[in-house]
Amino acid sequence: METRECCCIFYKKSEGMPRMMQTNSCKGTVYVVKEKDSLYKIAKAHGVRVKDIMRQNPFVNVNVDPDEMHFLLFTSGTTGNSKGVCLSHRNICSNIFSVGSIVKVDTSTSILSILPMHHTYECTLGFLLVISSGGSIAFCDGFRHLADNFLEYSPNIILSVPLLLEKLHKKIYKALQASLPEKYFKTGKHIMDSVPFFMKPFIKRKIVKSFGGRLKKIIVGASAIDPKLLESFNKFGILVLSGYGLTECSPLVSGNNDLFHNFESAGLPIPNVEFIIDSPNEEGVGEILVKGPNVMLGYYNNEEATKETFKDGYFKTGDLGKIDSNGWLYITGRCKSVIITKNGKNVYPEELEELLNKNDFIEESLVTGDFNEVHDDTEVTALIVPNMDIIKKKIKKPTKEDIANIINSAIKTINEKLPNFKHIKNVSIRDTEFEKTTTQKIKRFGSNLDHNTDEKNKK
């Protein structure tokens, strides 16, 4: 305390006067505030104003360089080793102000924080944006306690990743199947399009009640998501806004918002941010380049990587996408994961994975390209984690052969809808789930790519 000009000391009455007050080592005016005392009462007693007291606080008057590195966050490492991303106050604050201008977040906002705080997605949008707008935040006790936390804290907004949203959706459907006649689930339509109109308000209220009774909006990001899932939640009365971002962009680049939303798209550029498509092919697909005050300062202690990732002032995201005539952005995959066939055709693994994961018999998938020496070409391989719960409903005690037949049949159906160069030629069925990042994205390297070529099913 010898070098500090302490203006206020807060202490609990039960603890008595703080020891440091007895040393008389604090410089400047000292105001002692008990736990239950009002700072306004103290100011009045000393004949000063509250803001005069606060002005003496060295932490209030500190000068901040908005362009100096103050945040060091690491990328999720989906395709390899993670890199340290250097962010400034300007980077983070620009993202906060941009998002706050298109998505309503104010003092009435109550959010349940579920995702890791060391990711910019949760830190910027789920924490800093909320407290800067005067909202309140409750922190989840863990995924096992999620249902109880919804009822306890009654949030009106949550941030989610696709995997969590899919699990919540399955729970909703399971609950509806237990309470509604089976005939409504055999129409081939969404359940809300099958039930009589007078039942819809009751179903919506029941679903929202399971989330605490106040949930209106879910913001989802971090990886690709099935548009039908977003439409389904919307029919249940909960608006899901998807977006696109990266740690290097603090994180949001584009997003759907309160006024404009397109379930098929990753959204429109947020205010003060622009993106372009670099070297688009005949389909309009190319690498997404981003420019704006939210773009990082660079990679920590890695000047070479920093130089490589910028082009003419734009940040090279490494993601592939296209922009339609109205400015909506569509993500098609990662540059590093694109499979290029012998005749120059591009196959985007994420596109095939989306089709695979829609199948009820498939829990999750990872698509890669394997070179076939016999055919002298790169072929598409799908690594599959089967959904054993669904398979066991069809066959009580399935053998490995039964599982392989079911998966092969599912892939055959998918191949029929695809051009020949996109056909899945090889299948490897896994016994365990894929290793994931902390935001539940499947890692595209390491043991996740392990499969025995001799045991693969040739299509």
C-alpha positions as CSV (number, residue, x, y, z in Angstrom):
1,M,0.0,0.0,0.0
2,E,3.0,2.3,0.3
3,T,3.0,3.3,-3.4
4,R,-0.8,3.5,-3.8
5,E,-3.2,6.4,-3.2
6,C,-6.1,4.4,-1.8
7,C,-9.3,6.3,-1.9
8,C,-11.7,3.6,-0.5
9,I,-11.4,0.5,1.7
10,F,-14.4,-1.9,1.8
11,Y,-14.5,-4.3,4.7
12,K,-17.0,-6.6,6.6
13,K,-18.1,-5.4,10.0
14,S,-17.4,-8.8,11.5
15,E,-13.8,-8.6,10.5
16,G,-13.1,-5.3,12.2
17,M,-11.0,-2.5,10.9
18,P,-8.5,-3.7,8.3
19,R,-4.9,-4.0,9.6
20,M,-3.5,-1.7,7.0
21,M,-5.5,1.2,8.4
22,Q,-3.5,0.8,11.6
23,T,-0.2,1.3,9.8
24,N,-1.3,4.7,8.4
25,S,0.7,3.9,5.3
26,C,-1.9,4.9,2.7
27,K,-1.3,8.2,0.8
28,G,-4.0,10.7,0.1
29,T,-7.6,10.8,1.5
30,V,-8.9,7.5,2.9
31,Y,-12.6,6.7,3.0
32,V,-13.6,3.6,5.1
33,V,-16.7,1.9,3.8
34,K,-18.4,-0.9,5.8
35,E,-20.1,-3.7,3.9
36,K,-23.6,-2.3,4.5
37,D,-22.7,1.3,4.2
38,S,-23.8,3.3,1.2
39,L,-20.9,5.0,-0.7
40,Y,-23.3,7.9,-1.1
41,K,-23.6,8.2,2.7
42,I,-19.9,8.2,3.1
43,A,-19.5,10.9,0.4
44,K,-22.1,13.1,2.1
45,A,-20.5,12.6,5.5
46,H,-17.1,13.9,4.0
47,G,-18.8,16.7,2.1
48,V,-17.7,15.4,-1.3
49,R,-19.3,13.8,-4.3
50,V,-19.1,10.1,-5.2
51,K,-17.5,10.8,-8.6
52,D,-14.9,12.9,-6.8
53,I,-14.0,9.8,-4.7
54,M,-13.9,7.6,-7.8
55,R,-11.7,10.1,-9.6
56,Q,-9.0,9.5,-7.0
57,N,-8.9,5.9,-8.0
58,P,-5.7,5.2,-10.0
59,F,-7.5,2.3,-11.8
60,V,-10.2,4.6,-13.1
61,N,-7.7,7.1,-14.5
62,V,-5.3,4.6,-16.1
63,N,-4.5,5.3,-19.8
64,V,-5.1,2.4,-22.1
65,D,-3.5,2.1,-25.6
66,P,-6.4,0.7,-27.7
67,D,-4.0,-0.8,-30.2
68,E,-1.6,-2.5,-27.8
69,M,-1.8,-6.3,-27.3
70,H,-3.7,-7.1,-24.1
71,F,-5.3,-10.4,-24.9
72,L,-3.5,-13.6,-25.8
73,L,-5.9,-16.4,-26.9
74,F,-5.2,-19.6,-28.7
75,T,-6.9,-21.0,-31.8
76,S,-8.9,-24.2,-31.3
77,G,-6.4,-26.3,-33.3
78,T,-8.9,-28.1,-35.5
79,T,-6.4,-28.8,-38.3
80,G,-3.2,-28.8,-36.4
81,N,-1.2,-27.0,-33.6
82,S,-3.0,-24.0,-32.1
83,K,-1.4,-20.5,-32.5
84,G,-1.4,-17.6,-30.1
85,V,-3.6,-14.8,-31.3
86,C,-2.7,-11.2,-30.2
87,L,-5.8,-9.0,-29.7
88,S,-6.2,-5.5,-28.5
89,H,-8.9,-3.5,-26.7
90,R,-9.9,-2.0,-30.0
91,N,-10.3,-5.5,-31.6
92,I,-12.6,-6.8,-28.8
93,C,-14.5,-3.5,-28.2
94,S,-15.2,-3.1,-32.0
95,N,-16.8,-6.5,-32.0
96,I,-18.9,-5.8,-28.9
97,F,-20.2,-2.5,-30.4
98,S,-20.9,-4.1,-33.8
99,V,-22.8,-7.0,-32.4
100,G,-24.7,-4.9,-29.9
101,S,-26.0,-2.8,-32.8
102,I,-27.7,-5.7,-34.5
103,V,-28.7,-8.0,-31.7
104,K,-30.6,-6.7,-28.7
105,V,-28.6,-7.1,-25.5
106,D,-29.6,-4.8,-22.6
107,T,-30.3,-4.7,-18.9
108,S,-33.1,-7.2,-19.3
109,T,-30.7,-9.8,-20.8
110,S,-30.1,-12.9,-18.7
111,I,-27.6,-15.3,-20.2
112,L,-26.5,-18.8,-19.1
113,S,-22.8,-19.2,-19.8
114,I,-22.1,-22.7,-20.9
115,L,-19.0,-22.6,-23.1
116,P,-15.3,-22.2,-22.1
117,M,-14.4,-18.6,-21.3
118,H,-11.0,-18.9,-22.8
119,H,-12.5,-18.8,-26.3
120,T,-13.3,-15.5,-27.9
121,Y,-16.8,-16.7,-28.9
122,E,-17.9,-17.0,-25.2
123,C,-15.6,-14.3,-23.8
124,T,-16.6,-11.6,-26.2
125,L,-20.3,-12.4,-27.0
126,G,-21.3,-14.3,-23.9
127,F,-19.5,-12.3,-21.3
128,L,-18.1,-8.9,-22.3
129,L,-21.0,-7.9,-24.5
130,V,-23.5,-8.8,-21.8
131,I,-21.8,-7.0,-18.9
132,S,-21.1,-3.9,-21.1
133,S,-24.9,-3.8,-21.8
134,G,-25.9,-4.2,-18.2
135,G,-27.2,-7.7,-18.5
136,S,-26.7,-10.6,-16.0
137,I,-24.8,-13.8,-16.4
138,A,-25.2,-17.1,-14.7
139,F,-22.5,-19.8,-15.0
140,C,-23.4,-23.4,-15.8
141,D,-22.3,-26.0,-13.2
142,G,-21.4,-28.5,-16.0
143,F,-23.2,-30.3,-18.8
144,R,-24.7,-32.8,-16.4
145,H,-26.4,-30.0,-14.5
146,L,-27.6,-28.1,-17.6
147,A,-31.3,-29.0,-17.3
148,D,-31.3,-27.9,-13.6
149,N,-29.4,-24.7,-14.4
150,F,-32.0,-23.8,-17.0
151,L,-34.8,-24.1,-14.5
152,E,-32.8,-22.3,-11.7
153,Y,-31.5,-19.3,-13.7
154,S,-34.3,-18.9,-16.4
155,P,-32.0,-17.3,-19.1
156,N,-33.5,-15.6,-22.1
157,I,-30.4,-16.0,-24.2
158,I,-27.8,-18.8,-24.4
159,L,-24.7,-19.3,-26.6
160,S,-24.3,-22.7,-28.0
161,V,-22.2,-24.9,-30.4
162,P,-24.0,-27.1,-32.9
163,L,-23.3,-30.4,-31.0
164,L,-25.0,-29.0,-27.9
165,L,-27.9,-27.7,-29.9
166,E,-28.4,-31.1,-31.6
167,K,-28.5,-32.8,-28.1
168,L,-31.0,-30.3,-26.8
169,H,-33.1,-30.9,-30.0
170,K,-33.1,-34.6,-29.5
171,K,-34.2,-34.2,-25.9
172,I,-37.1,-32.0,-27.0
173,Y,-38.2,-34.5,-29.6
174,K,-37.9,-37.4,-27.1
175,A,-40.1,-35.5,-24.6
176,L,-42.7,-34.7,-27.3
177,Q,-42.8,-38.4,-28.4
178,A,-43.6,-39.4,-24.9
179,S,-46.5,-37.0,-24.5
180,L,-48.1,-36.7,-28.0
181,P,-49.9,-39.4,-30.1
182,E,-47.6,-41.4,-32.4
183,K,-49.7,-40.5,-35.5
184,Y,-48.3,-36.9,-35.5
185,F,-44.7,-38.3,-36.0
186,K,-45.6,-40.4,-39.0
187,T,-46.6,-37.6,-41.4
188,G,-43.1,-37.0,-42.7
189,K,-43.5,-33.3,-41.6
190,H,-42.1,-31.4,-38.7
191,I,-44.1,-32.1,-35.6
192,M,-45.3,-28.5,-35.4
193,D,-46.7,-28.8,-38.9
194,S,-48.5,-32.0,-38.0
195,V,-50.3,-31.1,-34.8
196,P,-53.6,-29.2,-34.9
197,F,-53.2,-25.4,-34.7
198,F,-54.8,-25.2,-31.2
199,M,-52.0,-27.5,-29.8
200,K,-49.1,-25.4,-31.0
201,P,-49.1,-22.7,-28.3
202,F,-49.2,-25.4,-25.6
203,I,-46.3,-27.2,-27.1
204,K,-44.2,-24.1,-27.5
205,R,-44.9,-23.1,-23.8
206,K,-43.9,-26.6,-22.7
207,I,-40.6,-26.4,-24.6
208,V,-39.7,-22.9,-23.4
209,K,-40.7,-23.9,-19.8
210,S,-38.1,-26.7,-19.9
211,F,-35.5,-24.0,-20.5
212,G,-36.7,-22.0,-17.5
213,G,-39.7,-20.3,-19.1
214,R,-37.9,-17.2,-20.6
215,L,-35.7,-18.4,-23.4
216,K,-36.2,-16.5,-26.6
217,K,-32.9,-16.7,-28.5
218,I,-30.0,-19.0,-29.0
219,I,-26.8,-17.8,-30.6
220,V,-24.8,-20.6,-32.2
221,G,-21.4,-20.8,-33.8
222,A,-18.0,-22.4,-33.8
223,S,-18.8,-24.9,-36.6
224,A,-21.2,-25.8,-39.4
225,I,-24.8,-26.5,-38.5
226,D,-27.8,-28.1,-40.3
227,P,-30.2,-25.3,-41.4
228,K,-33.1,-27.7,-40.7
229,L,-32.1,-27.7,-37.0
230,L,-32.4,-23.9,-37.0
231,E,-35.8,-24.0,-38.7
232,S,-37.0,-26.6,-36.2
233,F,-36.1,-24.5,-33.2
234,N,-37.8,-21.5,-34.8
235,K,-41.0,-23.5,-35.2
236,F,-40.7,-24.3,-31.5
237,G,-40.7,-20.6,-30.8
238,I,-37.0,-20.1,-30.1
239,L,-35.0,-18.0,-32.6
240,V,-31.6,-19.4,-33.3
241,L,-29.1,-17.0,-34.9
242,S,-26.0,-18.6,-36.5
243,G,-22.9,-16.7,-37.5
244,Y,-19.3,-17.1,-38.6
245,G,-16.1,-16.0,-36.9
246,L,-12.6,-16.8,-35.9
247,T,-10.4,-16.2,-32.9
248,E,-8.3,-13.9,-35.1
249,C,-11.4,-11.7,-35.7
250,S,-12.3,-11.3,-32.0
251,P,-14.4,-13.4,-33.1
252,L,-17.5,-12.5,-35.2
253,V,-17.2,-11.7,-38.9
254,S,-20.8,-12.3,-40.0
255,G,-24.1,-13.3,-38.5
256,N,-27.8,-13.5,-38.6
257,N,-29.5,-10.8,-36.5
258,D,-32.8,-9.7,-35.0
259,L,-34.0,-8.1,-38.2
260,F,-32.5,-10.4,-40.9
261,H,-32.0,-14.1,-40.7
262,N,-31.4,-16.8,-43.3
263,F,-31.1,-20.3,-42.0
264,E,-29.1,-21.5,-44.9
265,S,-26.4,-18.7,-44.5
266,A,-23.7,-17.8,-42.0
267,G,-25.2,-14.3,-42.1
268,L,-24.4,-10.8,-43.3
269,P,-21.2,-8.9,-42.4
270,I,-21.4,-7.2,-39.0
271,P,-21.1,-3.4,-39.0
272,N,-17.6,-2.0,-39.8
273,V,-16.4,-5.4,-41.1
274,E,-16.1,-6.4,-44.8
275,F,-15.2,-9.6,-46.5
276,I,-14.5,-10.7,-50.0
277,I,-14.0,-14.0,-51.9
278,D,-10.4,-14.5,-53.2
279,S,-10.0,-16.2,-56.6
280,P,-13.5,-17.7,-56.8
281,N,-14.1,-20.7,-59.0
282,E,-16.9,-21.3,-61.5
283,E,-19.3,-21.9,-58.5
284,G,-18.2,-18.6,-56.8
285,V,-16.3,-20.5,-54.1
286,G,-13.0,-19.1,-52.9
287,E,-11.1,-18.2,-49.7
288,I,-12.8,-15.8,-47.4
289,L,-10.8,-12.6,-46.8
290,V,-11.7,-10.2,-43.9
291,K,-10.9,-6.6,-43.1
292,G,-12.0,-4.6,-40.1
293,P,-11.1,-3.2,-36.7
294,N,-11.8,-6.6,-35.2
295,V,-8.9,-8.3,-37.0
296,M,-6.0,-9.4,-34.8
297,L,-2.6,-7.7,-34.4
298,G,-0.8,-10.9,-35.4
299,Y,0.3,-14.3,-34.1
300,Y,2.4,-14.3,-30.9
301,N,6.1,-14.5,-31.6
302,N,5.5,-15.7,-35.1
303,E,6.1,-13.0,-37.7
304,E,6.3,-15.4,-40.6
305,A,2.9,-16.9,-39.9
306,T,1.5,-13.3,-39.5
307,K,2.9,-12.2,-42.8
308,E,1.5,-15.3,-44.6
309,T,-2.0,-14.8,-43.3
310,F,-2.5,-11.2,-44.7
311,K,-3.0,-10.2,-48.3
312,D,-3.5,-6.6,-49.4
313,G,-4.6,-5.6,-45.9
314,Y,-7.1,-8.5,-45.7
315,F,-6.9,-11.4,-43.3
316,K,-6.8,-14.8,-45.0
317,T,-9.2,-16.9,-43.0
318,G,-8.3,-20.3,-44.5
319,D,-12.1,-20.9,-44.9
320,L,-13.9,-21.4,-48.2
321,G,-17.2,-19.8,-49.0
322,K,-19.3,-17.8,-51.4
323,I,-21.4,-14.6,-51.3
324,D,-24.8,-14.3,-53.0
325,S,-26.1,-11.3,-54.7
326,N,-27.7,-10.0,-51.5
327,G,-24.5,-10.2,-49.5
328,W,-25.2,-13.4,-47.6
329,L,-22.2,-15.5,-46.8
330,Y,-22.2,-19.3,-47.2
331,I,-19.3,-21.4,-45.8
332,T,-18.3,-24.5,-47.8
333,G,-15.3,-25.8,-46.0
334,R,-11.6,-25.3,-45.1
335,C,-8.8,-24.7,-47.6
336,K,-6.6,-27.3,-46.0
337,S,-9.3,-30.0,-46.0
338,V,-10.5,-29.8,-49.6
339,I,-10.1,-33.0,-51.5
340,I,-8.8,-32.5,-55.1
341,T,-9.4,-35.3,-57.6
342,K,-7.1,-36.2,-60.5
343,N,-9.3,-34.3,-63.0
344,G,-9.2,-31.2,-60.8
345,K,-12.6,-31.5,-59.1
346,N,-13.0,-30.1,-55.6
347,V,-14.7,-32.1,-53.0
348,Y,-15.6,-30.3,-49.7
349,P,-15.5,-32.8,-46.7
350,E,-17.9,-30.6,-44.7
351,E,-20.6,-30.8,-47.3
352,L,-20.5,-34.6,-47.2
353,E,-20.2,-34.7,-43.4
354,E,-23.4,-32.7,-43.2
355,L,-25.2,-35.2,-45.4
356,L,-23.8,-38.1,-43.4
357,N,-24.7,-36.7,-40.0
358,K,-28.3,-36.2,-41.1
359,N,-28.7,-39.9,-41.3
360,D,-30.2,-41.4,-38.1
361,F,-27.8,-44.4,-38.1
362,I,-24.8,-42.1,-38.1
363,E,-23.7,-40.4,-34.9
364,E,-20.8,-38.4,-36.3
365,S,-18.4,-38.6,-39.3
366,L,-15.1,-37.3,-40.7
367,V,-14.5,-37.3,-44.5
368,T,-10.9,-37.4,-45.9
369,G,-9.2,-38.1,-49.2
370,D,-7.1,-41.2,-49.7
371,F,-4.9,-41.8,-52.7
372,N,-5.7,-45.1,-54.5
373,E,-2.6,-46.4,-56.3
374,V,-4.6,-48.8,-58.4
375,H,-6.9,-46.1,-59.8
376,D,-4.2,-43.5,-59.6
377,D,-6.6,-41.0,-58.1
378,T,-7.7,-39.6,-54.8
379,E,-10.9,-41.2,-53.4
380,V,-13.3,-40.0,-50.8
381,T,-13.2,-41.9,-47.5
382,A,-15.7,-41.6,-44.7
383,L,-14.8,-42.4,-41.1
384,I,-18.1,-43.2,-39.3
385,V,-19.2,-43.4,-35.7
386,P,-22.5,-45.4,-35.8
387,N,-25.5,-44.4,-33.7
388,M,-25.8,-47.6,-31.7
389,D,-29.0,-46.5,-29.9
390,I,-30.8,-46.2,-33.2
391,I,-29.3,-49.3,-34.7
392,K,-30.3,-51.4,-31.6
393,K,-33.9,-50.3,-32.1
394,K,-33.7,-52.0,-35.5
395,I,-31.6,-55.0,-34.4
396,K,-31.5,-55.9,-30.7
397,K,-28.0,-57.5,-30.8
398,P,-26.3,-56.2,-34.0
399,T,-23.1,-57.9,-35.1
400,K,-20.2,-56.0,-36.8
401,E,-21.6,-57.2,-40.1
402,D,-25.1,-55.9,-39.3
403,I,-23.6,-52.5,-38.4
404,A,-21.5,-52.5,-41.6
405,N,-24.6,-53.4,-43.8
406,I,-26.7,-50.6,-42.2
407,I,-24.0,-48.0,-42.6
408,N,-23.2,-49.1,-46.2
409,S,-26.9,-48.9,-47.1
410,A,-27.0,-45.3,-45.7
411,I,-24.0,-44.3,-47.7
412,K,-25.4,-45.9,-50.9
413,T,-28.5,-43.7,-50.5
414,I,-26.3,-40.6,-50.0
415,N,-24.1,-41.4,-53.0
416,E,-27.2,-41.6,-55.2
417,K,-27.8,-37.9,-54.6
418,L,-24.2,-36.9,-55.5
419,P,-22.2,-36.5,-58.7
420,N,-19.7,-39.4,-59.3
421,F,-16.6,-37.4,-58.3
422,K,-18.1,-36.8,-54.8
423,H,-19.1,-40.4,-54.2
424,I,-17.9,-42.0,-51.0
425,K,-15.7,-44.9,-52.1
426,N,-14.4,-46.2,-48.8
427,V,-15.9,-46.5,-45.3
428,S,-14.2,-47.1,-42.0
429,I,-16.4,-47.7,-39.0
430,R,-15.1,-46.6,-35.6
431,D,-15.9,-48.0,-32.2
432,T,-15.1,-44.7,-30.4
433,E,-16.1,-41.1,-30.8
434,F,-13.7,-38.6,-32.5
435,E,-11.4,-36.5,-30.4
436,K,-12.7,-32.9,-30.2
437,T,-11.6,-29.4,-29.4
438,T,-13.1,-27.6,-26.3
439,T,-15.7,-26.1,-28.6
440,Q,-16.7,-29.7,-29.7
441,K,-15.2,-29.5,-33.2
442,I,-13.8,-32.7,-34.5
443,K,-10.0,-32.5,-34.9
444,R,-8.9,-33.2,-38.4
445,F,-5.5,-34.7,-37.6
446,G,-3.9,-37.3,-35.3
447,S,-5.7,-40.4,-34.1
448,N,-9.0,-39.3,-35.7
449,L,-7.6,-40.1,-39.1
450,D,-6.4,-43.6,-38.1
451,H,-8.1,-46.4,-40.0
452,N,-7.0,-49.8,-41.2
453,T,-7.1,-49.7,-45.0
454,D,-7.4,-53.5,-45.2
455,E,-10.5,-53.5,-43.1
456,K,-12.2,-50.6,-44.9
457,N,-15.4,-51.4,-46.8
458,K,-14.9,-50.7,-50.5
459,K,-18.0,-49.2,-52.1
